[in-house]
Amino acid sequence: MYYPIAYLVAVIGLIWWHHYQDDESKSQFGRFLFLLGFAGYLGTLLLAGMSIGEKLFTGFWGLLVLALVNWFFQFLRPKHRLFWSIVVLIVAVIQVFVVKLPAGLSENTEAIDFEVDEHGEWLVELDRREDLSLFKLRLKGIGVVRQAFFPKDVNATDLNHFYVVDVLDDANAVQAGRIIRESPRVKWAEWNEKVAVWPSQKVSANVGSAADGLGVNDPEVSKQWAMKALDMGAFYEFLRKQHPKARKKAVLAILDTGVDAKHEDLKAGFVSTEGRSDNDPVGHGTHCAGIAGAVTNNGVGIASTRLGDSYYSVTSIKVLNANGMGTQETIIDGILKAADAGVSVISMSLGGRADKRKQRAYEKAIQYANKKGAIVVVAAGNENRNAKTVTPANVNGVITVSAIDSSLTRALFSNSVKDLKMGLAAPGVGIYSTIPGHQYASFNGTSMATPFVAGLVAMMKSIRPKLTTEEAYKILAESGKSTRNPETTGVLIQPAKAMEGLLR
């Protein structure tokens, strides 16, 4: 922080010196101010944690600007000096406080109340890829720098300019933060936070009355009370009578702990995007996959919105490890992989506490996915708080899902979506679905509510492939059913009415 202040003092002193050059006493004060600021500028530059090359480069440009200001003011008439003094001062302020300081940082960046990846604490955006070598030199011996993201379409995003900084020793954490903060080549920086699946409570019994009269032969459907709340009988009847044609088979990506691709009620509707994601050591991703896309009316297991093979398939991209943990880096990388694979819908039942700063990398990833035609659906979280305080639930451009119980009341654990632009509700208590090893179980959580919405959106995207996030949300919101707490949950999705709205 001392470097920009000293430089600004030097600029102000130079302006003062020239503006009052006809008044010796005032001019002398300006010279003193300039010399004081210039000495401070040189001192902080010499002591800065930069390489010699970077010090020379930064010093050269600083001196060049001061020389140009000095030359410029020598030719100004007295009556013009005040106006141009203000102009030069404004430019100097912008230069040292906006351009030189990365927008995502403050002096208190070491004071955090969340966990970051110990193998890559920072996500840093550079102005240009050509700046990487000099940035690495500044962190030599303190941190290792590697590219964070590899989007295929580099013209659609600048996420390929993001890098991960792995601080080599905890003792160097403060110094690394200072170097990142003060580097003129850093456009943005934020912590690489740890992210986890939203904890899902296993329940021994089903909650709510069982569904019946659905007209499907899946033997475990009687344990799916959510089918009654969603009026799935009407949805299946609508599909049988109207036979809406799929213009393009959609793909729904579950970004989670992986999916058991060989599960008896998933394998016929599953497509592999990457082999490493086709297993699930945790079970969370497989449970979400069954809710979103279990094969319906196949005489096995449970039912979902996936009735018929022509509408959509389910795929998996593993972004969380065997402990259900990932990082902001792994989540964003998964979003980019899904978008580059051409998926239609991305479902994420995960999240963590949001940093006070806006999370730029997440927003860029969602924008990239949207440009590639994907709609992103995210869980609101299970902390009984406002979802605007958790990420990625609070990121612009996603549809965020809260959980309701069988009485259509917001679940005790569910976060509120009242302050989000696109919040909806779905069943999230006692939800019966697939788990690895051809098994089934019931769980609670907004993690369970989210794939209900994602599956319906995938169905809608198969019929209208160019459907946008805003259009999908509008249809779901207008066709939804009020809950007992609509202001905090959003409306409960109603698949049959949503399909009617889509086709109108």
C-alpha positions in Angstrom: 0.0 0.0 0.0 3.0 2.4 0.6 4.1 2.2 -3.0 0.9 3.8 -4.5 0.6 6.4 -1.8 4.2 7.5 -2.2 3.8 7.6 -6.0 0.6 9.7 -5.7 2.3 12.1 -3.3 5.1 12.6 -5.9 2.5 13.3 -8.6 0.6 15.8 -6.4 3.9 17.5 -5.5 4.9 17.8 -9.1 1.5 19.3 -10.0 1.7 21.7 -7.1 5.2 22.8 -8.0 4.2 23.7 -11.5 0.9 25.2 -10.7 2.4 27.7 -8.2 5.7 28.2 -10.1 5.2 32.0 -10.0 4.9 31.9 -6.2 8.3 30.9 -4.7 7.0 29.9 -1.2 4.2 27.7 -2.5 6.4 26.3 -5.3 9.0 25.4 -2.7 6.4 23.4 -0.8 5.5 21.5 -4.0 9.2 20.6 -4.6 9.4 19.3 -1.0 6.3 17.2 -1.5 7.6 15.9 -4.8 11.0 14.9 -3.4 9.4 13.3 -0.3 7.0 11.2 -2.4 9.7 10.4 -5.0 12.1 9.2 -2.2 9.3 7.1 -0.7 8.5 5.7 -4.1 12.0 4.6 -4.8 12.4 3.2 -1.3 9.3 1.0 -1.5 10.2 -0.1 -5.0 13.7 -1.2 -3.9 12.2 -3.1 -0.9 9.3 -4.7 -2.8 9.2 -8.5 -3.2 10.0 -8.3 -6.9 12.7 -9.6 -9.2 15.3 -7.1 -10.3 13.8 -7.2 -13.8 10.4 -6.3 -12.5 11.8 -3.5 -10.3 13.5 -2.0 -13.4 10.4 -2.4 -15.5 8.1 -0.8 -12.8 10.6 2.0 -12.1 11.0 2.8 -15.7 7.3 3.3 -16.3 6.9 5.3 -13.1 9.7 7.7 -14.0 8.4 8.0 -17.6 5.0 9.1 -16.4 6.5 11.6 -14.0 8.8 13.0 -16.8 5.8 13.3 -19.1 3.8 15.2 -16.4 6.7 17.5 -15.8 7.2 18.2 -19.6 3.4 18.7 -20.1 3.1 21.3 -17.4 6.0 23.3 -18.7 4.0 24.3 -21.8 0.7 25.1 -20.0 -0.5 28.6 -19.6 -1.4 29.6 -16.0 -5.1 29.8 -16.7 -5.1 26.2 -17.9 -3.1 24.7 -15.1 -5.9 24.2 -12.6 -8.1 22.2 -15.1 -5.2 20.0 -16.2 -4.0 19.5 -12.7 -7.3 18.0 -11.8 -7.2 15.8 -14.9 -3.7 14.5 -14.2 -4.5 13.9 -10.6 -7.6 11.8 -11.4 -5.6 9.8 -13.9 -2.9 9.2 -11.3 -5.4 8.0 -8.7 -7.0 5.6 -11.2 -3.5 4.4 -12.1 -2.3 3.6 -8.6 -5.5 2.5 -6.9 -7.5 0.8 -9.6 -5.0 -0.5 -12.2 -2.2 -1.4 -9.9 -4.2 -3.0 -7.1 -6.0 -6.2 -8.1 -9.7 -5.8 -7.7 -10.4 -8.8 -5.7 -8.0 -8.0 -2.8 -7.7 -5.9 0.2 -5.1 -5.5 2.9 -6.8 -7.9 5.2 -6.8 -10.9 2.8 -5.2 -13.2 5.4 -8.1 -12.9 7.8 -10.5 -15.6 6.6 -13.1 -17.8 8.2 -13.2 -20.6 5.7 -10.9 -23.4 4.6 -8.7 -23.1 1.5 -6.9 -25.7 -0.6 -3.6 -26.4 1.1 -2.2 -27.5 -2.4 -3.3 -24.3 -4.1 -4.4 -21.4 -1.8 -5.0 -18.7 -4.4 -6.8 -18.3 -7.7 -5.2 -15.4 -9.6 -6.2 -13.8 -12.9 -3.4 -12.2 -14.9 -3.9 -9.5 -17.5 -2.2 -11.5 -20.2 -0.7 -14.9 -20.5 2.6 -13.2 -21.4 2.8 -11.9 -17.8 3.1 -15.4 -16.4 6.9 -15.7 -16.4 7.4 -12.4 -14.5 4.7 -13.4 -12.0 6.4 -16.7 -11.4 9.7 -14.9 -10.8 8.1 -12.7 -8.1 6.9 -15.9 -6.3 10.1 -17.9 -6.8 10.9 -19.8 -3.6 7.6 -18.8 -2.1 4.9 -20.4 -4.2 4.4 -22.5 -7.3 2.2 -21.2 -10.1 0.2 -23.4 -12.5 -2.6 -22.8 -14.9 -6.0 -23.4 -13.3 -8.4 -23.9 -16.2 -8.3 -25.2 -19.7 -11.5 -24.2 -21.6 -11.6 -25.4 -25.2 -13.1 -22.2 -26.5 -10.6 -19.5 -25.3 -12.5 -16.9 -27.3 -15.6 -17.3 -25.1 -13.9 -16.7 -21.8 -10.7 -15.5 -20.2 -10.7 -18.3 -17.6 -7.5 -19.6 -19.3 -5.8 -16.5 -17.7 -6.5 -17.9 -14.2 -3.7 -19.6 -12.3 -3.4 -21.4 -9.0 -0.8 -20.3 -6.6 0.4 -23.0 -4.2 2.2 -21.4 -1.2 5.1 -23.7 -0.4 5.3 -23.0 3.4 2.7 -21.6 5.7 5.3 -19.2 7.0 5.3 -17.6 3.6 1.5 -17.2 3.4 1.5 -13.5 4.4 4.4 -12.6 2.0 2.7 -14.5 -0.8 -0.5 -12.6 -0.3 1.4 -9.3 -0.3 3.2 -10.1 -3.5 -0.1 -11.1 -5.2 -1.8 -8.0 -3.9 0.9 -5.6 -5.1 1.7 -7.2 -8.4 0.8 -4.9 -11.3 0.1 -8.0 -13.4 -2.6 -9.4 -11.3 -6.0 -8.4 -12.5 -8.0 -10.4 -9.9 -7.3 -12.7 -7.0 -9.4 -14.8 -4.7 -9.0 -17.7 -2.2 -9.3 -21.2 -3.7 -11.9 -22.3 -1.1 -12.7 -25.8 -0.2 -16.2 -27.0 -1.3 -18.2 -30.0 -0.1 -21.4 -31.9 -0.8 -24.2 -30.5 1.4 -24.5 -33.0 4.2 -27.4 -35.3 3.6 -29.0 -37.1 6.5 -30.0 -40.7 5.9 -33.4 -41.6 7.2 -34.7 -45.0 8.0 -38.3 -44.5 6.9 -40.0 -42.6 4.1 -41.7 -39.3 5.0 -45.1 -38.5 3.6 -47.8 -40.6 1.9 -46.7 -42.9 -0.8 -47.3 -42.1 -4.5 -49.9 -44.2 -6.3 -51.8 -44.1 -9.6 -48.8 -43.0 -11.6 -49.2 -45.5 -14.4 -45.6 -46.8 -14.3 -44.3 -50.2 -13.2 -41.2 -49.3 -11.2 -41.6 -51.4 -8.0 -40.1 -48.9 -5.6 -42.2 -46.0 -6.6 -44.5 -46.5 -3.7 -41.6 -45.2 -1.5 -41.4 -41.9 -3.5 -43.8 -39.5 -1.7 -42.3 -36.7 -3.8 -44.0 -38.0 -6.9 -47.4 -37.1 -5.4 -46.2 -33.6 -4.4 -45.0 -33.1 -8.0 -48.2 -34.5 -9.5 -46.0 -36.9 -11.6 -49.1 -38.9 -12.6 -50.3 -35.9 -14.6 -46.8 -35.5 -16.0 -46.6 -39.1 -17.3 -50.2 -38.8 -18.7 -49.3 -35.6 -20.5 -46.3 -37.3 -22.2 -48.3 -40.3 -23.2 -51.1 -38.2 -24.8 -49.2 -35.3 -26.2 -46.0 -37.2 -27.3 -43.9 -34.0 -27.4 -41.0 -34.6 -29.8 -37.4 -34.2 -28.6 -35.6 -32.0 -31.1 -32.3 -32.9 -29.6 -31.5 -35.5 -26.9 -30.3 -33.6 -23.9 -27.6 -34.6 -21.5 -27.8 -33.8 -17.8 -24.4 -33.7 -16.0 -24.2 -34.5 -12.3 -21.2 -32.6 -10.8 -20.5 -34.5 -7.6 -18.7 -37.5 -6.1 -19.2 -39.5 -9.3 -22.0 -41.8 -10.3 -22.3 -45.6 -10.2 -22.7 -46.0 -14.0 -23.5 -49.7 -13.6 -26.4 -49.3 -11.3 -29.4 -51.3 -12.4 -31.7 -48.3 -12.6 -29.2 -45.9 -14.2 -27.1 -47.8 -16.7 -29.6 -47.8 -19.5 -29.9 -44.0 -19.4 -26.3 -43.2 -18.6 -23.6 -41.9 -21.0 -20.0 -41.7 -20.0 -18.1 -38.4 -20.3 -14.9 -39.5 -18.6 -14.2 -43.0 -17.2 -12.9 -41.8 -13.8 -16.3 -40.3 -13.0 -18.3 -43.5 -13.6 -17.9 -44.7 -10.0 -19.0 -43.3 -6.7 -17.1 -44.1 -3.5 -19.4 -41.8 -1.5 -22.9 -42.4 -2.9 -24.0 -38.8 -2.9 -23.7 -38.4 -6.7 -25.5 -41.7 -7.4 -28.4 -40.7 -5.2 -28.7 -37.4 -7.1 -28.5 -39.1 -10.4 -31.4 -41.4 -9.6 -33.6 -38.5 -8.6 -32.8 -36.7 -11.9 -32.8 -39.6 -14.3 -33.6 -43.1 -13.0 -35.0 -45.1 -16.0 -38.7 -44.9 -15.6 -41.3 -47.7 -16.4 -38.6 -50.3 -16.8 -39.8 -52.7 -14.0 -36.8 -51.8 -11.9 -36.2 -49.5 -8.9 -37.7 -46.0 -8.9 -39.2 -43.4 -11.3 -38.0 -39.9 -12.4 -38.9 -37.4 -15.0 -37.0 -39.5 -17.5 -39.8 -41.4 -19.2 -38.7 -42.7 -22.6 -35.2 -42.9 -24.0 -35.5 -40.1 -26.5 -35.5 -37.1 -24.2 -32.3 -37.1 -22.1 -29.4 -39.1 -20.7 -27.4 -38.6 -17.5 -23.7 -38.3 -17.2 -21.2 -37.7 -14.4 -18.2 -35.4 -13.9 -16.4 -36.0 -10.6 -15.5 -32.8 -8.9 -15.4 -34.0 -5.3 -13.1 -36.7 -3.8 -13.8 -39.8 -1.7 -14.4 -37.6 1.3 -17.0 -35.5 -0.5 -14.6 -32.6 -0.7 -13.4 -30.4 -3.6 -12.2 -26.9 -4.1 -13.4 -23.9 -6.1 -10.8 -24.9 -8.7 -12.2 -28.4 -9.1 -15.8 -27.2 -9.3 -15.1 -24.6 -12.0 -13.0 -27.1 -13.9 -16.0 -29.5 -13.8 -18.3 -26.8 -15.1 -16.0 -26.1 -18.0 -15.6 -29.8 -18.8 -19.4 -30.2 -18.8 -19.9 -27.2 -21.0 -17.2 -28.3 -23.5 -18.8 -31.8 -23.6 -22.0 -30.1 -24.8 -24.2 -31.0 -21.9 -27.6 -29.3 -21.7 -28.0 -29.1 -17.9 -25.5 -29.0 -15.0 -26.7 -30.1 -11.6 -24.6 -29.2 -8.5 -25.6 -30.4 -5.0 -22.7 -28.8 -3.3 -21.4 -25.5 -1.9 -19.8 -23.6 0.9 -19.8 -20.3 2.7 -19.4 -17.3 0.3 -16.5 -14.9 0.6 -17.6 -11.3 1.2 -16.0 -10.5 -2.2 -17.9 -11.4 -5.4 -16.5 -14.6 -6.7 -15.4 -13.7 -10.2 -14.2 -17.2 -11.4 -17.5 -18.8 -10.6 -19.4 -16.2 -12.5 -17.1 -16.5 -15.5 -17.6 -20.3 -15.5 -21.4 -20.0 -15.4 -21.3 -17.5 -18.2 -19.2 -19.9 -20.2 -21.6 -22.7 -19.6 -24.5 -20.5 -20.6 -22.8 -19.5 -23.8 -22.4 -23.2 -24.6 -26.1 -23.8 -24.1 -26.1 -25.3 -20.6 -28.5 -24.3 -17.8 -27.0 -24.6 -14.3 -29.1 -25.8 -11.3 -27.6 -25.5 -7.8 -28.6 -26.5 -4.2 -29.5 -23.7 -1.8 -27.6 -25.4 1.1 -28.5 -27.1 4.4 -27.7 -24.4 7.0 -31.1 -22.8 7.7 -29.7 -19.5 6.6 -30.0 -17.1 3.6 -28.6 -18.8 0.5 -27.1 -15.5 -0.6 -24.3 -16.2 1.9 -23.3 -19.5 0.2 -21.6 -20.3 -3.1 -22.3 -21.3 -5.9 -26.0 -20.9 -4.8 -25.6 -17.1 -4.9 -23.8 -16.8 -8.2 -25.6 -14.8 -10.9 -27.1 -17.0 -13.7 -27.9 -20.2 -11.7 -31.3 -21.6 -10.7 -31.1 -22.2 -6.9 -33.3 -24.9 -5.2 -34.6 -25.0 -1.7 -36.1 -28.1 0.0 -39.6 -28.7 1.2 -41.2 -31.5 3.2 -44.4 -33.5 2.6 -46.5 -30.7 4.1 -45.0 -28.3 1.5 -43.2 -26.4 4.3 -39.6 -25.3 4.0 -37.4 -28.1 5.5 -35.9 -27.1 8.8 -32.4 -27.4 7.4 -33.0 -25.7 4.1 -31.5 -22.3 3.2 -33.9 -19.6 2.1 -33.8 -18.4 -1.5 -35.8 -15.2 -0.9 -33.0 -12.8 -1.9 -31.9 -14.7 -5.0 -33.2 -13.9 -8.5 -34.0 -17.4 -9.5 -35.1 -19.6 -6.6 -37.4 -22.6 -6.7 -38.5 -25.4 -4.4 -38.6 -29.2 -4.7 -39.0 -32.1 -2.3 -36.0 -32.7 -0.1 -37.0 -34.7 3.0 -37.0 -38.5 3.0 -36.2 -38.7 -0.7 -35.8 -42.3 -1.9 -33.2 -42.9 -4.6 -30.4 -45.0 -6.0 -27.1 -45.6 -4.2 -24.0 -47.6 -5.4 -24.2 -51.4 -5.7 -27.8 -51.6 -7.0 -29.1 -50.4 -3.7 -31.6 -47.7 -2.7 -31.9 -45.4 0.3 -33.7 -42.3 1.6 -31.9 -39.0 2.4 -32.7 -35.4 3.4 -31.2 -32.3 1.9 -31.3 -29.6 -0.7 -28.9 -31.9 -2.5 -32.0 -34.1 -3.1 -34.2 -31.3 -4.1 -31.9 -30.0 -6.8 -31.9 -32.9 -9.2 -35.7 -32.9 -9.3 -35.5 -29.4 -10.9 -32.5 -30.4 -13.1 -34.2 -33.5 -14.5 -37.3 -31.4 -15.4 -35.1 -28.7 -17.1 -33.3 -31.5 -19.1 -36.7 -32.7 -20.3 -37.6 -29.1 -21.3 -34.2 -28.6 -23.1 -34.7 -31.7 -25.2 -37.9 -30.2 -26.6 -36.5 -26.7 -26.9 -32.7 -27.0 -27.1 -32.2 -23.2 -27.2 -34.1 -22.6 -24.0 -32.2 -20.2 -21.8 -31.9 -20.2 -18.0 -34.2 -17.1 -17.7 -36.8 -18.7 -20.0 -36.7 -22.0 -18.1 -37.0 -20.3 -14.7 -39.9 -18.1 -15.9 -41.8 -21.2 -17.1 -41.1 -23.1 -13.9 -42.0 -20.1 -11.7 -45.3 -19.4 -13.5 -46.4 -23.0 -13.5 -45.3 -23.8 -10.0 -47.4 -24.3 -6.9 -47.3 -22.2 -3.8 -45.7 -23.7 -0.7 -46.5 -22.8 2.9 -43.4 -20.5 2.8 -43.3 -19.2 -0.8 -41.3 -16.1 0.1 -38.4 -18.2 1.4 -38.7 -21.3 -0.8 -39.9 -20.1 -4.1 -42.7 -22.0 -5.8 -42.8 -25.8 -5.9 -42.2 -27.1 -9.4 -45.1 -28.8 -11.2 -43.7 -30.9 -14.1 -47.0 -31.4 -16.0 -47.9 -27.7 -15.9 -44.3 -26.7 -16.8 -44.5 -28.9 -19.9 -47.8 -27.3 -20.9 -46.2 -23.8 -20.5 -43.2 -24.9 -22.5 -45.4 -26.0 -25.5 -47.7 -23.0 -25.5 
